[in-house]
């Protein structure tokens, strides 16, 4: 069964996302995700009916889409480009909504992944060890 990238569509999706995010020892991802409140701002990646990844975003203003959280289960990170596909889903929505840029904070060990996805460093390492990265959005081919 292939991976499916889709909007969060149930309380069960939200529960699985919270449990998934708790796997990270340094930072808990998606601790407050809620269905239906967050349904329009969360995509999930599912495999064999189970949530294995997710991405949450919000619009900072008329032009910027901010990725607040993205996490993929360690056993699924290198299969079918799950993280890349989650980013692409948000990019497609942001372009349709007229946003010009997508941005996020990341740690050094993930900076290379985002560069491969077309992001550039906006500001160097902060006191928290984070890099702010951004990408100018153009027309995105859906389904890519």
C-alpha positions in Angstrom: 0.0 0.0 0.0 1.5 3.4 -0.9 1.9 6.4 1.4 -1.0 8.8 1.3 -0.6 12.5 1.9 -3.9 14.1 3.0 -5.5 16.6 5.3 -6.0 15.5 8.9 -9.6 14.3 8.9 -10.5 12.7 12.3 -9.8 12.8 16.0 -8.0 9.5 15.5 -5.6 11.2 13.1 -5.0 13.9 15.7 -4.3 11.3 18.5 -1.9 9.3 16.2 -0.1 12.6 15.4 0.3 13.5 19.1 1.7 10.0 19.8 4.0 10.1 16.8 5.4 13.5 17.8 6.1 12.2 21.3 8.8 9.9 19.8 11.3 12.7 19.5 13.3 12.9 22.7 14.5 16.5 22.3 11.3 18.2 21.2 7.7 17.0 21.4 5.9 17.6 18.1 2.2 18.2 17.7 1.5 18.3 21.5 -1.6 20.4 21.1 -2.9 19.4 17.7 -6.7 19.1 17.7 -9.4 17.9 15.4 -11.5 19.6 14.0 -9.9 22.9 15.1 -6.6 22.2 13.2 -8.0 20.3 10.3 -7.4 23.1 7.8 -3.7 23.6 8.9 -2.4 20.0 9.2 -1.5 17.4 6.6 -0.7 13.8 7.5 1.2 11.1 5.8 -0.4 7.7 6.3 0.9 4.2 5.6 -1.3 1.1 5.9 -3.9 3.2 7.7 -1.5 4.6 10.3 -0.3 8.1 10.6 3.5 8.1 10.1 4.1 11.8 9.6 2.6 15.3 9.7 3.1 18.9 9.0 1.4 21.9 10.5 1.4 25.4 9.1 -0.1 28.9 9.4 -0.1 32.1 7.5 1.9 34.9 9.2 0.6 37.6 6.9 -0.7 38.0 3.3 2.5 36.7 1.8 4.2 34.2 4.2 3.3 30.6 5.0 5.1 29.4 8.2 5.8 25.7 8.8 5.4 25.4 12.6 5.9 21.7 12.8 7.0 18.8 10.6 7.8 15.3 11.8 8.1 11.9 10.1 8.5 8.6 12.0 12.2 7.6 11.9 11.3 4.3 10.2 9.6 6.1 7.3 11.9 9.1 6.7 13.7 7.7 3.7 10.8 6.0 1.9 8.8 7.6 -0.9 10.1 11.1 0.1 7.5 11.5 2.8 8.9 14.7 4.3 9.3 16.2 0.8 5.7 15.2 -0.1 4.4 16.8 3.1 6.2 20.1 2.3 4.9 19.9 -1.3 1.3 19.6 -0.1 1.6 22.8 2.0 3.4 24.6 -0.9 0.5 23.8 -3.2 -2.1 25.1 -0.8 0.0 28.2 -0.1 0.4 29.0 -3.8 -3.4 28.6 -4.3 -3.9 31.0 -1.3 -1.6 33.6 -3.0 1.4 33.3 -0.6 4.8 34.3 -1.9 7.1 32.6 0.6 7.3 29.6 2.8 9.5 29.6 5.9 10.5 27.6 8.9 13.1 27.1 11.7 15.3 24.0 11.6 18.3 22.5 13.4 21.7 22.1 11.7 21.3 18.4 11.1 18.2 19.0 8.9 19.4 22.1 7.1 20.7 19.9 4.1 17.3 18.3 3.7 15.6 21.7 3.3 18.3 23.0 0.9 17.5 19.9 -1.3 13.8 21.0 -1.1 14.7 24.4 -2.5 15.0 26.4 0.8 17.7 29.0 1.5 19.1 30.1 4.8 17.6 33.4 5.8 19.4 33.8 9.1 22.2 31.9 10.7 22.2 29.8 13.9 20.3 31.4 16.8 21.0 30.9 20.5 18.6 28.0 20.4 20.7 26.4 17.6 18.0 27.1 14.9 18.4 28.3 11.4 15.6 30.3 9.7 15.1 29.0 6.2 12.8 30.2 3.4 11.7 29.5 -0.1 10.1 31.7 -2.7 7.0 30.1 -4.0 6.2 30.0 -7.7 3.6 27.9 -9.4 3.9 24.4 -8.0 3.1 21.4 -10.1 0.4 19.6 -8.2 1.1 16.0 -7.4 4.9 16.3 -7.9 
